[in-house]
Amino acid sequence: MAGTKAGGGTGTQAAGARDLVAIAELADMLWQLGAESTDVPIDVGPYLDGLKAIARRIQRMKPLDAGGRELAARHYYAGVIAGACGDDSAIARGVSDSLVKQSGGASRPAARCFAVLARMGRRHGRTFAAQSGDRVLV
């Protein structure tokens, strides 16, 4: 997936111009979870392939500029966290509330893209949580 590097106080930064930081961070978490599973290994390959497909889909979304694409990736990320941890978990609520503030001025077509990606992320997060048992992404 996307190569990442630590940025000066900004968290993870995408190494390539077309990489989405939120998707790269999610891929990093998956790799860590796969590496840490000792008793029952988790094959994260299909999930990483899925993240690549999501990133390509976001890149193709017409109503979004570069900032909008990153915000769309964050909505997907938030959906995955909500699906894996539960919609009412503190981390899912915090991420969701932050995104509402960040995307307040988005156009109607962009907001529609964000909603679609958040729903898709929740579905993927629930699937991952069901297949991996008690382990979650956080």
C-alpha positions as CSV (number, residue, x, y, z in Angstrom):
1,M,0.0,0.0,0.0
2,A,1.1,3.6,0.4
3,G,4.5,4.2,1.9
4,T,4.3,6.5,4.9
5,K,6.7,8.6,6.9
6,A,6.5,10.5,10.1
7,G,5.7,14.2,9.6
8,G,6.7,17.1,11.8
9,G,3.9,16.8,14.3
10,T,1.3,16.1,11.7
11,G,1.0,12.3,12.2
12,T,1.5,10.1,9.2
13,Q,2.1,11.8,5.8
14,A,1.6,10.1,2.5
15,A,4.8,9.5,0.6
16,G,3.3,9.9,-2.8
17,A,1.3,12.8,-4.1
18,R,-1.7,10.7,-4.9
19,D,-1.7,8.7,-1.6
20,L,-4.4,9.3,0.9
21,V,-3.0,9.6,4.5
22,A,-6.1,8.2,6.2
23,I,-6.0,5.0,4.0
24,A,-2.2,4.7,4.6
25,E,-2.8,4.9,8.4
26,L,-5.5,2.3,8.2
27,A,-3.2,0.0,6.2
28,D,-0.4,0.5,8.9
29,M,-2.9,-0.5,11.6
30,L,-3.8,-3.6,9.7
31,W,-0.2,-4.6,9.2
32,Q,0.5,-4.1,12.9
33,L,-2.5,-6.2,13.9
34,G,-1.5,-9.0,11.5
35,A,2.1,-8.9,12.8
36,E,0.9,-9.0,16.5
37,S,-1.5,-11.9,16.2
38,T,0.3,-14.9,17.6
39,D,-2.3,-17.4,18.6
40,V,-4.5,-17.2,15.5
41,P,-2.9,-15.4,12.6
42,I,-4.9,-12.9,10.7
43,D,-4.4,-12.8,6.9
44,V,-4.5,-9.0,6.3
45,G,-3.7,-9.3,2.6
46,P,-7.3,-9.3,1.4
47,Y,-8.0,-6.2,3.6
48,L,-5.0,-4.4,2.2
49,D,-6.2,-5.2,-1.3
50,G,-9.6,-3.8,-0.4
51,L,-8.0,-0.6,0.9
52,K,-6.3,-0.2,-2.5
53,A,-9.6,-0.5,-4.2
54,I,-11.2,2.1,-1.9
55,A,-8.3,4.5,-2.5
56,R,-8.7,4.1,-6.3
57,R,-12.5,4.7,-5.9
58,I,-11.9,7.8,-3.9
59,Q,-9.3,9.1,-6.4
60,R,-12.0,8.7,-9.2
61,M,-14.7,10.7,-7.3
62,K,-15.4,13.7,-9.6
63,P,-16.9,16.2,-7.2
64,L,-13.8,16.0,-4.9
65,D,-10.6,18.0,-5.1
66,A,-7.4,16.9,-3.3
67,G,-8.6,18.1,0.1
68,G,-12.0,16.6,-0.5
69,R,-10.5,13.2,-1.4
70,E,-8.5,13.2,1.9
71,L,-11.7,14.1,3.8
72,A,-13.5,11.3,2.0
73,A,-10.8,8.9,3.1
74,R,-11.2,10.1,6.6
75,H,-14.9,9.4,6.4
76,Y,-14.2,5.8,5.3
77,Y,-11.6,5.5,8.1
78,A,-14.2,6.7,10.7
79,G,-16.7,4.2,9.3
80,V,-14.2,1.3,9.7
81,I,-13.5,2.3,13.3
82,A,-17.2,2.6,14.0
83,G,-17.9,-0.7,12.4
84,A,-15.1,-2.5,14.2
85,C,-15.4,-0.9,17.6
86,G,-19.2,-0.1,17.6
87,D,-20.9,3.1,16.7
88,D,-21.2,4.1,20.3
89,S,-17.6,3.6,21.2
90,A,-15.7,6.7,22.5
91,I,-13.2,6.6,19.7
92,A,-15.8,6.2,16.9
93,R,-17.8,9.2,18.4
94,G,-14.7,11.3,18.6
95,V,-13.6,10.7,15.1
96,S,-17.1,11.2,13.8
97,D,-17.6,14.5,15.7
98,S,-14.3,15.8,14.4
99,L,-15.3,14.9,10.8
100,V,-18.6,16.7,11.1
101,K,-16.8,19.9,12.0
102,Q,-14.2,19.5,9.2
103,S,-16.8,18.8,6.5
104,G,-19.3,21.4,7.5
105,G,-18.9,23.5,4.3
106,A,-18.8,20.6,1.9
107,S,-21.1,20.7,-1.2
108,R,-24.1,18.4,-1.4
109,P,-22.4,16.0,-4.0
110,A,-19.2,15.9,-1.7
111,A,-21.4,15.2,1.4
112,R,-23.1,12.4,-0.5
113,C,-19.6,10.9,-1.3
114,F,-18.7,11.2,2.3
115,A,-21.8,9.4,3.5
116,V,-21.4,6.6,1.0
117,L,-17.8,6.0,2.1
118,A,-18.7,6.1,5.8
119,R,-21.4,3.5,5.3
120,M,-19.0,1.3,3.3
121,G,-16.4,1.7,6.0
122,R,-18.8,0.7,8.7
123,R,-19.8,-2.4,6.7
124,H,-16.1,-3.3,6.2
125,G,-15.3,-2.7,9.8
126,R,-18.1,-4.9,11.0
127,T,-16.9,-7.6,8.6
128,F,-13.3,-7.4,9.8
129,A,-14.4,-7.4,13.5
130,A,-16.6,-10.5,12.9
131,Q,-13.8,-12.4,11.1
132,S,-11.0,-11.4,13.6
133,G,-12.9,-12.2,16.8
134,D,-12.1,-10.0,19.8
135,R,-9.3,-8.1,18.2
136,V,-10.1,-4.6,16.9
137,L,-8.1,-2.0,15.0
138,V,-7.4,0.3,17.9
